Amino acid sequence: MTIAKVAHFAVEQWMDTHETHAKYNIAETCAASISLDDLRGLSEDKSIEIWSSSTKLTYGTIRGSEKLRTNLANRYSAKKPFQADNILITPGAIAANMTVFYGLIGKGDHVICHYPTYQQLYEVPKRLGAEVDYWKAEESKNWQLDIGELKSLIRPNTRMIIINNPHNPSGAIVPKPALDLLIEVAEEHDLIVMADEVYRPLFHSVSPGSPSFPPSILSLGYAKTIATGSLSKAYSLAGIRVGWIASRSSEIIEACAQARDYTTISVSQLDDQIAAYALDNNCIHSLLSRNIQLAKRNLEILERFVESHRWACEWVKPVAGTTAFIKISHMGSPVDDVAFCQKLIEDTSVMLVPGSRCFGDGKDFKGFVRFGFCCETDVLEEGLEKMRSFMKKGFRTVPLADEEGA
């Protein structure tokens, strides 16, 4: 029997292997998760029920409840009203991204994708028959993208440009001036721009008044844009599995809806109600404030660790999201990041993600590890304390990246 070959989803497989038994998971990318009791406590109106226990558990509204989609539409209406009909609810952002690609990308298309990033964003288009070029962000340029490079990548069959903003794994942003130039290029060539905005709006180190502050891709006046998001990262509700696709183009939304029919009838009514409650004006501001303050507090803790280990650690300090991409070196040479992460978890039960395996296809970003620093503060503090001991002892036995072909 022939089995179709699908590329290993490296980061998800690493997380699946290690996260359930690591005592100090400082690789997790969700802001520290909350319970329903916590969620109710954050609401300004405690009289509102999170869900209705009398609602019959049918499939519910197929594209997502009106309340949920309206609450989301309000989030995209800062500059220009956004319609709830232009939003599709999905089981998480991973399903949102898959649906976009399944509905809009096919054999013969060419796609340009932000790199490094979440592997799904470039592997799925490849799997669907598209040619994919990487639009590379580099640490030496503070993980910023070069518009000149983008222009050089465009071909006659280019259909879509994909970005991740805020950026996983670096925590960088694609700033407003760069987004404006991106839209100019897309309009000139009539291209779709898709932004995975799953870490939005967790902006902990850039203020809304800054010229670089990035608006949603949907706020830049170009119809052929798509934003995907979820309740998992910035909203601490990964367990309810609610994501979405949003676009000002009804044509794009309908194409995605047709694709979605083959994979998703609806999301759980219970999940939908919890998501609508969290995104309501009575709750969302307190929830986001909680998570932004968590990110600021924890980033300070991580920064102190990096600064006290400058002999081994190098980074571009993140400005948004929940992740940091840190290069670990020994005597000036990058370590084997996979071996580093494996030994770290074996010796200390501290979990990180190896950059070369999970973001560099085994070739790029040697020595880099991804931190997820928005976990519970005590977990971060205790995990980093374990790492301090490791850096004094076990670290010395970790091979360099050039050894054993890492």
Secondary structure, DSSP 8 states (H G I E B T S, - for coil): ---------HHHHHHHHHTTT-SEE----S-----HHHHHHH-S-TTS-SS-TTS--S---TT--HHHHHHHHHHT-SSS---GGGEEEESSHHHHHHHHHHHH--TT-EEEEEESS-THHHHHHHHTT-EEEEEE--GGGTT---HHHHHHH--TTEEEEEEESS-TTT-----HHHHHHHHHHHHHHT-EEEEE-TTTT--SSS-TTSTT----GGGSS-SSEEEEEESSSTTS-GGG--EEEEES-HHHHHHHHHHHTTT-S---HHHHHHHHHHHSTTTHHHHHHHHHHHHHHHHHHHHHHHHHTTTTEEE----SSSEEEEEEEETTEEB-HHHHHHHHHHHH-EE-EEHHHHHSTTTSSTTEEEEE--S-HHHHHHHHHHHHHHHHTGGGGS-BTTGGG-
